[in-house]
């Protein structure tokens, strides 16, 4: 989460021997708006309100398709920790390999 974790992000990006790819998502958007992939970590400003994730070069696939799982949870308390998991979730699959 940027800008909060920018220092850790910069340290990881500069410590690897090869450039990593990152998925950059606006913090306040939805439905894939404003998402982009970059290898140039320096193009991401320390003040940007973004979620940055390392791109998985060899993701797990089902029938040659990428997928993601959406599981809905409700945190009702921290001490003691009370978490409710909704029984239904979503499995979303890409339409092209």
Residue, then its C-alpha position, 0 to 999 in steps of 0.5 A: x500500500x503506497x505511500x505507507x510501504x514505499x520504503x519497503x517497495x523501493x528496497x525490494x525493487x533495488x535488491x533484485x538482480x533482474x527487473x520485476x514486473x508489478x501490477x499497479x492499482x489505484x487505491x480508490x478505483x474498481x472494475x479494473x480502471x486505472x490498472x497497469x503493469x510496469x517494470x520501471x518501479x521508479x515511475x511510481x511516485x512515493x506519494x501515489x495512493x496505489x496498491x502495488x503487487x509483484x506480478x507472478x510470471x508463472x501463475x497457477x492455471x486451470x485449463x490454461x486459464x488464469x483465475x482468481x477467487x473472491x471470498x467475502x469475510x466480515x471482521x466483527x472484533x479484534x480482541x477476541x478475534x471474530x471473523x465470519x466467512x460467507x459461505x458463497x464466493x466467486x471463482x472468476x476465470x479468464x476467457x482466453x489463455 
